[in-house]
């Protein structure tokens, strides 16, 4: 089986600093059992410590705190296994106010912010 790295194309935007959103590409070493949330943690711990996302989650697809848009679909990243050589676009969950990068405020929906 191939051990080709997984490529994550990640939405990056800090509303307090950046003038416009951008996408950054990161290659993550693939290993058996690698989940998308673990790959995001790898990026933050080894490639870019500024990446923001909610890394608290129950780890069993129950709490939905790790939900993000992946290739245009809302999924729980703690239960999304990755395949060697796979390439995914990861964006913040739609419909919620953006805090930074992939982190959103689940308590405030767009249009309802004070």
One Martini backbone bead per residue (centre of mass of N, CA, C, O) as a GRO file, in nm:
protein
  114
    1UNK     BB    1   0.099   0.035   0.020
    2UNK     BB    2   0.072   0.356   0.008
    3UNK     BB    3   0.252   0.659   0.165
    4UNK     BB    4   0.123   0.902   0.073
    5UNK     BB    5   0.055   1.203   0.121
    6UNK     BB    6  -0.154   1.437   0.255
    7UNK     BB    7  -0.358   1.696   0.117
    8UNK     BB    8  -0.410   2.023   0.254
    9UNK     BB    9  -0.657   2.273   0.183
   10UNK     BB   10  -0.652   2.571   0.371
   11UNK     BB   11  -0.833   2.794   0.525
   12UNK     BB   12  -0.730   3.146   0.557
   13UNK     BB   13  -0.839   3.373   0.830
   14UNK     BB   14  -0.792   3.701   0.983
   15UNK     BB   15  -0.999   3.959   1.044
   16UNK     BB   16  -0.780   4.144   1.214
   17UNK     BB   17  -0.551   4.126   0.958
   18UNK     BB   18  -0.674   4.036   0.700
   19UNK     BB   19  -0.796   4.131   0.374
   20UNK     BB   20  -0.800   3.817   0.281
   21UNK     BB   21  -0.855   3.522   0.185
   22UNK     BB   22  -0.690   3.194   0.190
   23UNK     BB   23  -0.481   2.924   0.069
   24UNK     BB   24  -0.321   2.640   0.217
   25UNK     BB   25  -0.061   2.400   0.170
   26UNK     BB   26  -0.048   2.060   0.311
   27UNK     BB   27   0.171   1.799   0.407
   28UNK     BB   28   0.081   1.474   0.533
   29UNK     BB   29   0.161   1.206   0.684
   30UNK     BB   30   0.081   0.887   0.631
   31UNK     BB   31  -0.133   0.666   0.829
   32UNK     BB   32  -0.276   0.437   0.985
   33UNK     BB   33  -0.578   0.589   1.097
   34UNK     BB   34  -0.600   0.863   0.978
   35UNK     BB   35  -0.740   1.164   1.071
   36UNK     BB   36  -0.832   1.478   1.007
   37UNK     BB   37  -0.789   1.600   1.290
   38UNK     BB   38  -0.498   1.489   1.315
   39UNK     BB   39  -0.387   1.643   1.068
   40UNK     BB   40  -0.441   1.926   1.180
   41UNK     BB   41  -0.258   1.891   1.426
   42UNK     BB   42  -0.001   1.845   1.267
   43UNK     BB   43   0.011   2.117   1.136
   44UNK     BB   44   0.025   2.285   1.401
   45UNK     BB   45   0.276   2.124   1.536
   46UNK     BB   46   0.477   2.119   1.247
   47UNK     BB   47   0.397   2.372   1.027
   48UNK     BB   48   0.152   2.570   1.178
   49UNK     BB   49   0.088   2.739   1.476
   50UNK     BB   50  -0.156   2.941   1.360
   51UNK     BB   51  -0.367   2.737   1.340
   52UNK     BB   52  -0.728   2.749   1.350
   53UNK     BB   53  -0.918   2.526   1.568
   54UNK     BB   54  -1.125   2.280   1.688
   55UNK     BB   55  -0.982   2.030   1.915
   56UNK     BB   56  -1.231   1.976   2.054
   57UNK     BB   57  -1.351   1.642   2.119
   58UNK     BB   58  -1.494   1.327   2.163
   59UNK     BB   59  -1.409   1.110   1.919
   60UNK     BB   60  -1.732   0.987   1.833
   61UNK     BB   61  -1.946   1.160   1.668
   62UNK     BB   62  -2.133   1.350   1.880
   63UNK     BB   63  -2.076   1.676   1.925
   64UNK     BB   64  -1.970   1.852   1.655
   65UNK     BB   65  -1.711   2.048   1.708
   66UNK     BB   66  -1.549   1.938   1.424
   67UNK     BB   67  -1.705   2.077   1.212
   68UNK     BB   68  -1.660   2.089   0.851
   69UNK     BB   69  -1.558   2.177   0.538
   70UNK     BB   70  -1.536   1.908   0.289
   71UNK     BB   71  -1.557   1.942  -0.022
   72UNK     BB   72  -1.850   2.099   0.050
   73UNK     BB   73  -1.890   1.924   0.320
   74UNK     BB   74  -2.034   1.845   0.616
   75UNK     BB   75  -1.801   1.730   0.870
   76UNK     BB   76  -1.653   1.510   1.090
   77UNK     BB   77  -1.314   1.502   1.159
   78UNK     BB   78  -1.296   1.258   1.377
   79UNK     BB   79  -1.432   1.042   1.137
   80UNK     BB   80  -1.221   1.105   0.895
   81UNK     BB   81  -1.065   0.917   0.692
   82UNK     BB   82  -0.748   0.869   0.539
   83UNK     BB   83  -0.581   0.859   0.232
   84UNK     BB   84  -0.341   0.795   0.037
   85UNK     BB   85  -0.299   1.091  -0.161
   86UNK     BB   86  -0.500   1.273  -0.060
   87UNK     BB   87  -0.723   1.558  -0.142
   88UNK     BB   88  -0.824   1.845   0.062
   89UNK     BB   89  -1.077   2.080   0.135
   90UNK     BB   90  -1.065   2.315   0.412
   91UNK     BB   91  -1.342   2.462   0.589
   92UNK     BB   92  -1.553   2.642   0.735
   93UNK     BB   93  -1.844   2.645   0.867
   94UNK     BB   94  -2.135   2.721   0.753
   95UNK     BB   95  -2.336   2.983   0.911
   96UNK     BB   96  -2.093   3.107   1.076
   97UNK     BB   97  -1.894   3.284   1.263
   98UNK     BB   98  -1.580   3.395   1.223
   99UNK     BB   99  -1.275   3.383   1.385
  100UNK     BB  100  -1.050   3.164   1.256
  101UNK     BB  101  -1.018   3.001   0.990
  102UNK     BB  102  -1.182   2.709   1.124
  103UNK     BB  103  -1.308   2.894   1.337
  104UNK     BB  104  -1.624   2.902   1.497
  105UNK     BB  105  -1.937   3.037   1.609
  106UNK     BB  106  -2.194   2.835   1.728
  107UNK     BB  107  -2.368   3.085   1.869
  108UNK     BB  108  -2.335   3.240   1.580
  109UNK     BB  109  -2.517   3.350   1.325
  110UNK     BB  110  -2.553   3.477   1.046
  111UNK     BB  111  -2.717   3.790   1.110
  112UNK     BB  112  -2.708   3.762   1.454
  113UNK     BB  113  -2.509   3.961   1.513
  114UNK     BB  114  -2.443   4.249   1.709
   0.00000   0.00000   0.00000
